[in-house]
Amino acid sequence: MSEAMIKLDGIKKSYGKHDVLKGVNMQVNKGDIYGLIGRNGAGKTTIFKMILGLSEMNEGTVSIEGSSNEKELMRGRSRIGFLVGAKFYNYLSARDNLKYYATVKGIPDKEAKDEISRVLEVVGLQDLKKPFKNFSLGMTQRLGIANAILGNPDILILDEPTNGLDPQGIADVRHMVQRFRDEYGMTVIVSSHILGELEHTADRFGIVNEGVVVKEITQDDLKEKQPAVEIAVDDLEKAKKVLTENGVKIMREVEERSTLEDYYFRLIGGSKE
């Protein structure tokens, strides 16, 4: 049985009269790359804030490695690295910004220099000298990831880490995320609105719609075959029936693997057009 690193039971969160989370149940297992997907405003970032303790829930329970009391939750949250927005000082370089955050995270000065060099090399910013105010969006995202992995946390939360990146930057982030799990043993939760990209990154997925995780699926669920006939019609089943009734043999049917995007729109409705 898989070991739950993070578990949410019946989480509800409202801002005034607006219900953002309406009873979220979710489980992230040790060693997962867990993809959280949903429309903008579905509640993904609020779920992250509940896990991190950045906002108080109205109802429900968060547990980290099986612990849900406040003292143990605080200890568990100290082992989580996260990118939920990137807040840095404009006049400082990447290295100097990370020096500040190393102090905040309690990393001893004698260890901080090597640790900062390590994470900057992981994200490809080791030679960058200019101040943060002159960073591109891609550089900002990379620095945010560097800060998230500073101190080598057990759990990593990345909220839209590929937002605004070009195709090469998206591929680089994908490889980083897989490396964090495979080389460093981190459990990773990552959200993205780019479903096709997340499909190639995560091995489990939580689909969020209107404040609820409506389904948790695995890569194996995406391998379920969907039978189809290669014929351009506006009513496929009727076309097959008409062909059969008129003695026309269907010579070949193809089975296509569902994409994450296909699964998502079948589950919650809407269109990818």
C-alpha positions as a Markdown table, in Angstrom:
| # | Residue | x | y | z |
|---|---|---|---|---|
| 1 | Met | 0.0 | 0.0 | 0.0 |
| 2 | Ser | 1.3 | 3.5 | -0.9 |
| 3 | Glu | 2.5 | 5.7 | 1.9 |
| 4 | Ala | 0.6 | 9.0 | 2.0 |
| 5 | Met | 2.9 | 12.0 | 2.3 |
| 6 | Ile | 0.0 | 14.6 | 2.1 |
| 7 | Lys | -3.6 | 13.9 | 2.7 |
| 8 | Leu | -6.6 | 16.3 | 2.6 |
| 9 | Asp | -9.9 | 15.3 | 4.0 |
| 10 | Gly | -13.0 | 17.4 | 3.5 |
| 11 | Ile | -11.2 | 20.7 | 3.1 |
| 12 | Lys | -13.5 | 23.7 | 2.8 |
| 13 | Lys | -12.5 | 27.3 | 2.3 |
| 14 | Ser | -14.6 | 30.4 | 1.8 |
| 15 | Tyr | -13.7 | 34.1 | 1.3 |
| 16 | Gly | -16.8 | 35.9 | 2.5 |
| 17 | Lys | -19.7 | 34.4 | 0.7 |
| 18 | His | -17.6 | 32.8 | -2.0 |
| 19 | Asp | -16.9 | 29.1 | -1.5 |
| 20 | Val | -13.5 | 28.4 | -3.1 |
| 21 | Leu | -13.0 | 24.8 | -1.8 |
| 22 | Lys | -16.1 | 22.7 | -1.2 |
| 23 | Gly | -14.8 | 19.6 | 0.5 |
| 24 | Val | -11.5 | 18.6 | -1.1 |
| 25 | Asn | -10.3 | 15.1 | -0.6 |
| 26 | Met | -6.8 | 14.4 | -2.1 |
| 27 | Gln | -3.9 | 12.1 | -1.4 |
| 28 | Val | -0.3 | 12.5 | -2.6 |
| 29 | Asn | 1.8 | 9.4 | -2.1 |
| 30 | Lys | 5.5 | 9.2 | -1.3 |
| 31 | Gly | 7.5 | 9.4 | -4.5 |
| 32 | Asp | 4.7 | 10.8 | -6.6 |
| 33 | Ile | 5.0 | 13.4 | -9.2 |
| 34 | Tyr | 1.4 | 14.5 | -8.7 |
| 35 | Gly | -0.2 | 16.8 | -11.3 |
| 36 | Leu | -3.0 | 19.1 | -10.1 |
| 37 | Ile | -5.1 | 20.3 | -13.1 |
| 38 | Gly | -8.1 | 22.5 | -13.5 |
| 39 | Arg | -9.3 | 25.8 | -14.9 |
| 40 | Asn | -8.1 | 29.1 | -13.6 |
| 41 | Gly | -10.1 | 29.7 | -10.4 |
| 42 | Ala | -10.9 | 26.0 | -9.8 |
| 43 | Gly | -9.1 | 26.2 | -6.5 |
| 44 | Lys | -5.6 | 24.8 | -7.2 |
| 45 | Thr | -3.6 | 27.6 | -5.6 |
| 46 | Thr | -5.9 | 27.6 | -2.6 |
| 47 | Ile | -5.3 | 23.9 | -2.1 |
| 48 | Phe | -1.6 | 24.6 | -2.0 |
| 49 | Lys | -2.2 | 27.4 | 0.6 |
| 50 | Met | -4.1 | 24.9 | 2.8 |
| 51 | Ile | -1.2 | 22.4 | 2.6 |
| 52 | Leu | 1.3 | 25.1 | 3.4 |
| 53 | Gly | -0.7 | 26.7 | 6.2 |
| 54 | Leu | -0.7 | 30.0 | 4.4 |
| 55 | Ser | -4.4 | 30.4 | 4.9 |
| 56 | Glu | -6.8 | 29.0 | 7.5 |
| 57 | Met | -9.4 | 26.4 | 6.3 |
| 58 | Asn | -13.0 | 26.6 | 7.4 |
| 59 | Glu | -13.4 | 22.8 | 7.7 |
| 60 | Gly | -11.4 | 19.6 | 7.2 |
| 61 | Thr | -8.1 | 18.1 | 8.0 |
| 62 | Val | -4.6 | 18.3 | 6.4 |
| 63 | Ser | -2.1 | 15.6 | 7.4 |
| 64 | Ile | 1.6 | 15.4 | 6.4 |
| 65 | Glu | 3.1 | 11.9 | 6.7 |
| 66 | Gly | 0.2 | 10.8 | 8.8 |
| 67 | Ser | 0.3 | 13.7 | 11.3 |
| 68 | Ser | -2.4 | 16.4 | 11.6 |
| 69 | Asn | -1.8 | 18.1 | 15.0 |
| 70 | Glu | -0.5 | 21.6 | 14.8 |
| 71 | Lys | 3.0 | 20.9 | 16.2 |
| 72 | Glu | 3.7 | 18.0 | 13.9 |
| 73 | Leu | 2.1 | 19.9 | 10.9 |
| 74 | Met | 4.5 | 22.7 | 11.5 |
| 75 | Arg | 7.4 | 20.3 | 11.5 |
| 76 | Gly | 6.2 | 18.7 | 8.3 |
| 77 | Arg | 5.6 | 22.0 | 6.6 |
| 78 | Ser | 9.2 | 22.9 | 7.4 |
| 79 | Arg | 10.3 | 20.1 | 5.0 |
| 80 | Ile | 8.2 | 21.5 | 2.1 |
| 81 | Gly | 9.8 | 23.7 | -0.6 |
| 82 | Phe | 7.4 | 25.7 | -2.6 |
| 83 | Leu | 7.0 | 28.0 | -5.6 |
| 84 | Val | 3.6 | 29.8 | -5.1 |
| 85 | Gly | 4.4 | 33.1 | -6.7 |
| 86 | Ala | 8.0 | 34.4 | -7.0 |
| 87 | Lys | 8.8 | 37.3 | -4.6 |
| 88 | Phe | 12.4 | 38.6 | -4.7 |
| 89 | Tyr | 14.2 | 41.8 | -4.1 |
| 90 | Asn | 14.6 | 43.8 | -7.4 |
| 91 | Tyr | 18.0 | 45.2 | -6.6 |
| 92 | Leu | 19.6 | 41.9 | -5.6 |
| 93 | Ser | 21.2 | 39.3 | -7.8 |
| 94 | Ala | 20.0 | 35.7 | -7.9 |
| 95 | Arg | 22.7 | 34.6 | -5.5 |
| 96 | Asp | 22.1 | 37.4 | -3.1 |
| 97 | Asn | 18.3 | 36.8 | -3.1 |
| 98 | Leu | 19.0 | 33.2 | -2.2 |
| 99 | Lys | 21.4 | 34.3 | 0.6 |
| 100 | Tyr | 18.4 | 36.1 | 2.2 |
| 101 | Tyr | 16.1 | 33.1 | 1.8 |
| 102 | Ala | 18.8 | 30.7 | 3.1 |
| 103 | Thr | 18.9 | 32.8 | 6.3 |
| 104 | Val | 15.1 | 32.7 | 6.5 |
| 105 | Lys | 15.1 | 28.9 | 6.2 |
| 106 | Gly | 17.7 | 28.6 | 8.9 |
| 107 | Ile | 20.5 | 27.2 | 6.7 |
| 108 | Pro | 23.8 | 27.8 | 8.5 |
| 109 | Asp | 26.1 | 30.4 | 6.9 |
| 110 | Lys | 28.9 | 27.8 | 6.5 |
| 111 | Glu | 26.6 | 25.6 | 4.4 |
| 112 | Ala | 24.6 | 28.3 | 2.6 |
| 113 | Lys | 27.3 | 29.2 | 0.0 |
| 114 | Asp | 27.7 | 25.7 | -1.4 |
| 115 | Glu | 23.9 | 25.0 | -1.2 |
| 116 | Ile | 23.2 | 28.2 | -3.1 |
| 117 | Ser | 25.8 | 27.3 | -5.8 |
| 118 | Arg | 24.2 | 23.8 | -6.1 |
| 119 | Val | 20.6 | 25.0 | -6.6 |
| 120 | Leu | 21.7 | 27.8 | -9.1 |
| 121 | Glu | 23.5 | 25.2 | -11.1 |
| 122 | Val | 20.5 | 22.9 | -11.1 |
| 123 | Val | 18.3 | 25.6 | -12.6 |
| 124 | Gly | 21.0 | 27.0 | -14.9 |
| 125 | Leu | 21.5 | 30.4 | -13.3 |
| 126 | Gln | 25.0 | 29.8 | -11.9 |
| 127 | Asp | 26.6 | 32.5 | -14.1 |
| 128 | Leu | 23.9 | 35.1 | -13.8 |
| 129 | Lys | 25.1 | 38.4 | -12.2 |
| 130 | Lys | 22.4 | 41.0 | -13.0 |
| 131 | Pro | 19.8 | 42.2 | -10.5 |
| 132 | Phe | 16.4 | 40.6 | -10.3 |
| 133 | Lys | 14.6 | 43.6 | -11.8 |
| 134 | Asn | 16.3 | 42.8 | -15.2 |
| 135 | Phe | 15.2 | 39.1 | -15.2 |
| 136 | Ser | 13.1 | 37.6 | -17.9 |
| 137 | Leu | 10.0 | 35.6 | -16.9 |
| 138 | Gly | 11.9 | 32.4 | -17.6 |
| 139 | Met | 14.7 | 33.5 | -15.3 |
| 140 | Thr | 12.2 | 34.5 | -12.6 |
| 141 | Gln | 10.6 | 31.0 | -12.8 |
| 142 | Arg | 14.0 | 29.3 | -12.6 |
| 143 | Leu | 15.0 | 31.4 | -9.5 |
| 144 | Gly | 11.7 | 30.5 | -7.9 |
| 145 | Ile | 12.4 | 26.8 | -8.4 |
| 146 | Ala | 15.9 | 27.3 | -7.0 |
| 147 | Asn | 14.5 | 28.9 | -3.9 |
| 148 | Ala | 12.0 | 26.1 | -3.6 |
| 149 | Ile | 14.7 | 23.4 | -3.6 |
| 150 | Leu | 17.0 | 25.3 | -1.3 |
| 151 | Gly | 17.8 | 23.1 | 1.6 |
| 152 | Asn | 16.8 | 19.9 | -0.3 |
| 153 | Pro | 13.2 | 19.5 | 1.0 |
| 154 | Asp | 11.3 | 16.2 | 1.2 |
| 155 | Ile | 8.2 | 17.6 | -0.5 |
| 156 | Leu | 8.1 | 20.1 | -3.4 |
| 157 | Ile | 5.1 | 22.2 | -4.4 |
| 158 | Leu | 5.3 | 24.1 | -7.8 |
| 159 | Asp | 2.4 | 26.3 | -8.8 |
| 160 | Glu | 2.4 | 26.8 | -12.5 |
| 161 | Pro | 6.2 | 26.6 | -12.9 |
| 162 | Thr | 6.0 | 26.7 | -16.7 |
| 163 | Asn | 3.8 | 29.7 | -16.9 |
| 164 | Gly | 5.0 | 32.1 | -19.7 |
| 165 | Leu | 7.9 | 29.9 | -20.7 |
| 166 | Asp | 8.9 | 29.0 | -24.2 |
| 167 | Pro | 8.9 | 25.4 | -25.4 |
| 168 | Gln | 12.6 | 24.9 | -24.4 |
| 169 | Gly | 12.0 | 26.3 | -21.0 |
| 170 | Ile | 8.9 | 24.1 | -20.5 |
| 171 | Ala | 11.0 | 21.0 | -21.4 |
| 172 | Asp | 13.8 | 22.1 | -19.0 |
| 173 | Val | 11.3 | 22.4 | -16.1 |
| 174 | Arg | 9.9 | 19.0 | -17.0 |
| 175 | His | 13.3 | 17.4 | -16.8 |
| 176 | Met | 14.1 | 19.3 | -13.5 |
| 177 | Val | 10.9 | 18.0 | -11.9 |
| 178 | Gln | 11.7 | 14.4 | -12.9 |
| 179 | Arg | 15.2 | 14.8 | -11.6 |
| 180 | Phe | 13.9 | 16.1 | -8.2 |
| 181 | Arg | 12.0 | 12.9 | -7.7 |
| 182 | Asp | 14.4 | 10.4 | -9.3 |
| 183 | Glu | 17.7 | 11.8 | -8.0 |
| 184 | Tyr | 16.8 | 13.6 | -4.8 |
| 185 | Gly | 13.9 | 11.5 | -3.7 |
| 186 | Met | 11.4 | 14.4 | -3.4 |
| 187 | Thr | 7.7 | 14.0 | -3.6 |
| 188 | Val | 6.5 | 16.7 | -6.1 |
| 189 | Ile | 3.1 | 18.3 | -6.6 |
| 190 | Val | 2.9 | 20.5 | -9.7 |
| 191 | Ser | 0.0 | 22.4 | -11.2 |
| 192 | Ser | -0.3 | 23.5 | -14.8 |
| 193 | His | -2.9 | 24.6 | -17.3 |
| 194 | Ile | -0.8 | 23.1 | -20.1 |
| 195 | Leu | -2.4 | 19.6 | -19.8 |
| 196 | Gly | -0.3 | 18.1 | -22.6 |
| 197 | Glu | 2.9 | 19.0 | -20.9 |
| 198 | Leu | 1.8 | 17.8 | -17.4 |
| 199 | Glu | 0.8 | 14.5 | -19.0 |
| 200 | His | 4.5 | 13.9 | -19.8 |
| 201 | Thr | 5.7 | 15.0 | -16.3 |
| 202 | Ala | 3.4 | 13.5 | -13.7 |
| 203 | Asp | 2.5 | 9.9 | -12.9 |
| 204 | Arg | -0.7 | 10.7 | -10.9 |
| 205 | Phe | -3.2 | 13.5 | -11.4 |
| 206 | Gly | -5.9 | 15.3 | -9.4 |
| 207 | Ile | -8.6 | 16.9 | -11.5 |
| 208 | Val | -10.0 | 20.0 | -9.8 |
| 209 | Asn | -13.3 | 21.5 | -10.8 |
| 210 | Glu | -15.4 | 24.2 | -9.0 |
| 211 | Gly | -13.6 | 23.7 | -5.7 |
| 212 | Val | -13.6 | 19.9 | -5.6 |
| 213 | Val | -11.1 | 17.2 | -6.6 |
| 214 | Val | -13.5 | 15.3 | -8.8 |
| 215 | Lys | -11.2 | 12.5 | -9.7 |
| 216 | Glu | -7.7 | 11.2 | -9.0 |
| 217 | Ile | -6.2 | 9.1 | -11.9 |
| 218 | Thr | -2.9 | 7.5 | -12.8 |
| 219 | Gln | -1.0 | 7.1 | -16.1 |
| 220 | Asp | -2.6 | 3.7 | -16.4 |
| 221 | Asp | -6.0 | 5.2 | -16.5 |
| 222 | Leu | -5.0 | 7.2 | -19.6 |
| 223 | Lys | -4.1 | 3.9 | -21.3 |
| 224 | Glu | -7.7 | 2.8 | -21.4 |
| 225 | Lys | -8.5 | 2.3 | -25.1 |
| 226 | Gln | -11.3 | 4.2 | -26.7 |
| 227 | Pro | -12.7 | 2.3 | -29.8 |
| 228 | Ala | -13.3 | 4.4 | -32.9 |
| 229 | Val | -13.9 | 4.0 | -36.6 |
| 230 | Glu | -11.9 | 6.1 | -39.0 |
| 231 | Ile | -14.7 | 7.8 | -40.8 |
| 232 | Ala | -15.6 | 11.4 | -41.0 |
| 233 | Val | -19.2 | 11.7 | -40.0 |
| 234 | Asp | -21.3 | 13.8 | -37.6 |
| 235 | Asp | -22.9 | 10.7 | -35.9 |
| 236 | Leu | -20.4 | 7.9 | -35.5 |
| 237 | Glu | -22.7 | 5.2 | -34.0 |
| 238 | Lys | -25.5 | 5.9 | -36.5 |
| 239 | Ala | -23.0 | 5.6 | -39.3 |
| 240 | Lys | -21.8 | 2.2 | -38.0 |
| 241 | Lys | -25.3 | 1.0 | -37.7 |
| 242 | Val | -26.2 | 2.1 | -41.2 |
| 243 | Leu | -23.1 | 0.5 | -42.7 |
| 244 | Thr | -23.8 | -2.8 | -40.9 |
| 245 | Glu | -27.5 | -2.9 | -41.8 |
| 246 | Asn | -26.6 | -2.4 | -45.4 |
| 247 | Gly | -24.0 | -5.1 | -45.6 |
| 248 | Val | -21.0 | -2.9 | -45.5 |
| 249 | Lys | -18.2 | -4.6 | -43.5 |
| 250 | Ile | -16.1 | -2.5 | -41.3 |
| 251 | Met | -12.6 | -3.6 | -42.1 |
| 252 | Arg | -10.7 | -1.9 | -39.5 |
| 253 | Glu | -11.2 | -0.1 | -36.1 |
| 254 | Val | -8.5 | 1.8 | -34.4 |
| 255 | Glu | -8.0 | 2.2 | -30.6 |
| 256 | Glu | -6.6 | 5.5 | -29.5 |
| 257 | Arg | -5.0 | 6.2 | -26.2 |
| 258 | Ser | -6.8 | 9.0 | -24.2 |
| 259 | Thr | -4.7 | 12.1 | -23.6 |
| 260 | Leu | -4.9 | 13.9 | -20.3 |
| 261 | Glu | -6.8 | 16.6 | -22.1 |
| 262 | Asp | -9.3 | 14.1 | -23.5 |
| 263 | Tyr | -9.8 | 12.6 | -20.1 |
| 264 | Tyr | -10.2 | 16.0 | -18.5 |
| 265 | Phe | -12.9 | 17.3 | -20.9 |
| 266 | Arg | -14.8 | 14.0 | -20.8 |
| 267 | Leu | -14.9 | 14.3 | -17.0 |
| 268 | Ile | -15.8 | 17.9 | -16.4 |
| 269 | Gly | -17.3 | 18.8 | -19.8 |
| 270 | Gly | -16.4 | 21.7 | -22.1 |
| 271 | Ser | -14.3 | 21.7 | -25.2 |
| 272 | Lys | -10.7 | 21.9 | -26.0 |
| 273 | Glu | -11.4 | 23.8 | -29.2 |
